[in-house]
């Protein structure tokens, strides 16, 4: 997806751009170090990136930039510790405590579907129900005044969405591509390279959020009872 690799061969991926100089210091492109320069420093003490907690899993080595986000999102699950909380309340410091979001962690890893049974179901009649799954829940947690005024744990609509389980409506392919494009890093407070110090919602982030595969519905409607 990176133009430095093979992205130029697939123009439709042009909106999906990973952070390569987030906050002027952290790059998550191929061959970059991500948050590894913080390993062993006082900045990560007490966070999930602390070697005494899960740092050996999440910051395993240089040149492994996506171990901090793609690895927990799709392999180990995400621990409810800093920095894996929404940027709401972090005041510009991605490592600070933020808004608790999801705890769905299995430290030994495994490519499997996980479901946090403590998260209520978002009813299909809810006006906030979205095929964007957890991506939409992140957006609501950051921007909706019903949720971004406090760092208290709240059940945000679509917290039951993919990759926390898999609702049949969820646009799994698009969610995965957006995650690979760095949208989760932005939600945690690591903005895209066009960040100017004000809003995390930059033009590059909006391009990732507006990315679309061109498939917007199933070929048939889902029933309201099992089997669907």
C-alpha positions in Angstrom: 0.0 0.0 0.0 3.0 2.3 0.4 4.1 4.0 -2.8 7.7 3.3 -1.8 6.7 -0.4 -2.2 3.8 -1.4 -4.5 1.1 1.2 -3.8 1.7 2.9 -7.1 0.4 -0.3 -8.8 -2.9 0.0 -7.1 -4.1 3.6 -7.4 -7.3 2.9 -5.3 -5.0 2.5 -2.3 -3.8 6.1 -2.6 -5.9 7.3 0.3 -4.4 4.8 2.7 -1.3 6.3 4.1 0.6 5.3 7.2 2.3 7.8 9.5 5.9 8.1 8.6 6.8 11.1 10.8 4.1 11.3 13.5 4.7 14.1 15.9 7.9 14.7 14.1 9.5 11.6 15.7 7.8 8.3 15.0 7.6 6.5 11.6 5.5 3.4 11.0 6.4 2.8 7.4 8.3 -0.3 6.1 11.7 -0.5 7.7 11.0 2.3 10.3 11.1 1.7 14.0 7.7 2.9 15.1 7.7 3.4 18.9 10.8 1.2 19.5 13.0 4.3 20.3 10.9 4.6 23.5 11.7 1.0 24.6 13.2 0.9 28.1 12.7 4.6 28.7 10.9 6.3 31.6 8.2 7.3 29.1 6.7 3.8 28.8 7.0 2.8 32.5 3.6 1.5 33.6 2.2 1.3 30.1 1.6 -1.8 28.0 4.9 -1.0 26.3 6.9 -1.5 29.5 9.0 -4.7 29.2 7.8 -5.5 32.7 4.2 -5.7 31.3 3.9 -6.5 27.6 6.7 -4.5 26.0 8.6 -7.6 24.9 5.6 -8.5 22.8 4.6 -5.0 21.6 8.1 -3.5 21.1 10.1 -6.6 20.2 12.8 -5.2 17.9 13.9 -2.3 15.7 12.4 -2.2 12.2 9.1 -3.8 13.5 7.0 -0.6 13.4 3.6 -2.3 13.3 4.1 -4.6 16.2 2.6 -1.8 18.3 -0.8 -1.7 16.4 -1.3 -4.4 13.7 0.0 -7.1 16.0 -2.4 -6.4 18.9 -5.3 -5.5 16.7 -5.3 -8.7 14.8 -3.2 -11.2 16.8 -3.0 -10.7 20.6 -6.0 -8.4 21.1 -5.7 -5.0 22.7 -5.0 -4.5 26.5 -6.9 -1.8 28.3 -3.7 0.0 29.3 -1.9 3.1 28.0 -1.3 3.8 25.1 -4.3 1.6 24.0 -6.9 4.1 25.0 -8.5 6.8 22.8 -6.8 10.1 22.6 -9.7 11.8 24.4 -8.2 13.3 27.6 -4.6 12.6 26.6 -3.9 16.3 25.9 -1.5 15.6 23.1 0.5 12.8 24.8 -0.3 9.5 23.2 1.3 7.6 26.1 -0.9 9.3 28.7 -4.0 7.7 30.1 -7.0 8.4 27.8 -10.5 7.1 27.4 -10.8 3.4 28.1 -12.0 1.6 25.1 -11.6 -2.1 24.7 -9.9 -4.9 26.6 -9.6 -8.0 24.5 -6.1 -9.3 25.2 -4.5 -12.7 24.9 -0.8 -12.2 25.4 0.3 -15.4 23.8 -1.2 -14.4 20.5 -3.1 -16.2 17.9 -4.9 -15.3 14.6 -8.4 -15.8 15.8 -11.7 -14.0 16.2 -12.2 -12.5 19.6 -15.4 -11.3 21.3 -15.5 -9.2 24.4 -18.7 -10.4 26.0 -18.8 -7.4 28.4 -19.6 -5.1 25.5 -23.3 -4.7 24.9 -24.8 -5.3 21.5 -25.4 -2.2 19.4 -29.0 -2.6 18.1 -29.5 -2.4 14.4 -32.1 0.3 15.0 -29.6 2.5 16.8 -29.0 5.6 14.6 -25.2 5.2 15.3 -25.1 1.6 14.1 -22.4 1.4 11.4 -20.8 -1.1 9.2 -17.4 0.5 10.1 -17.3 -1.5 13.4 -14.7 -0.4 15.9 -13.5 2.3 13.5 -16.9 4.0 13.9 -16.7 3.6 17.7 -13.3 5.3 17.7 -14.7 8.2 15.8 -17.6 8.6 18.2 -15.3 8.3 21.2 -13.1 11.1 19.8 -15.7 13.5 18.3 -19.2 12.9 19.7 -19.9 15.1 22.7 -21.8 12.3 24.3 -18.5 10.5 24.8 -15.6 12.9 24.4 -16.3 15.0 27.5 -15.0 12.4 29.9 -12.4 9.7 30.3 -14.8 7.4 32.1 -15.5 4.0 30.6 -18.6 4.2 28.5 -20.2 1.8 26.1 -19.9 3.5 22.8 -22.0 2.3 19.9 -20.2 -0.2 17.7 -17.7 -1.3 20.3 -19.2 -4.8 19.5 -18.0 -4.4 15.9 -15.1 -6.0 14.0 -12.4 -6.7 15.0 -14.1 -7.3 18.4 -16.1 -10.2 17.1 -17.7 -10.0 13.6 -21.2 -8.7 13.0 -22.5 -9.9 9.6 -22.9 -6.3 8.4 -19.4 -5.2 9.2 -17.2 -4.2 6.2 -14.3 -6.4 7.4 -12.1 -5.8 4.3 -12.4 -2.0 4.6 -11.9 -2.0 8.3 -8.7 -4.0 7.9 -7.4 -1.8 5.2 -8.1 1.3 7.2 -6.3 -0.2 10.2 -3.3 -1.1 8.1 -3.4 2.6 6.9 -2.8 3.7 10.5 -6.2 4.9 11.5 -5.9 3.2 14.9 -2.6 4.9 15.6 -4.3 8.3 15.0 -7.1 7.3 17.3 -4.6 6.7 20.1 -3.0 10.1 19.6 -0.3 9.5 17.0 -1.5 11.7 14.2 -0.8 11.7 10.5 2.2 13.6 9.1 0.0 16.6 8.2 -0.8 17.3 11.8 -0.3 20.9 12.7 -0.8 20.9 16.4 -4.5 21.5 16.5 -7.0 18.7 15.6 -6.1 15.1 15.1 -8.7 15.1 12.3 -6.3 16.1 9.5 -6.9 15.8 5.7 -4.9 12.6 5.6 -6.9 11.0 8.4 -10.1 12.0 6.6 -8.8 10.3 3.5 -8.3 7.1 5.4 -11.7 7.3 7.0 -13.4 8.0 3.7 -11.7 5.1 2.0 -14.2 2.8 0.3 -13.8 -0.5 -1.4 -16.8 0.1 -3.6 -18.9 -2.6 -2.0 -21.5 -1.1 0.2 -24.1 -3.8 0.8 -24.8 -7.5 0.8 -26.3 -9.2 -2.2 -29.4 -9.9 -0.1 -31.0 -8.6 3.1 -30.3 -10.1 6.5 -33.2 -11.5 8.4 -34.0 -10.6 12.0 -33.7 -14.1 13.3 -31.4 -17.1 13.1 -30.4 -18.4 10.6 -29.7 -15.1 9.0 
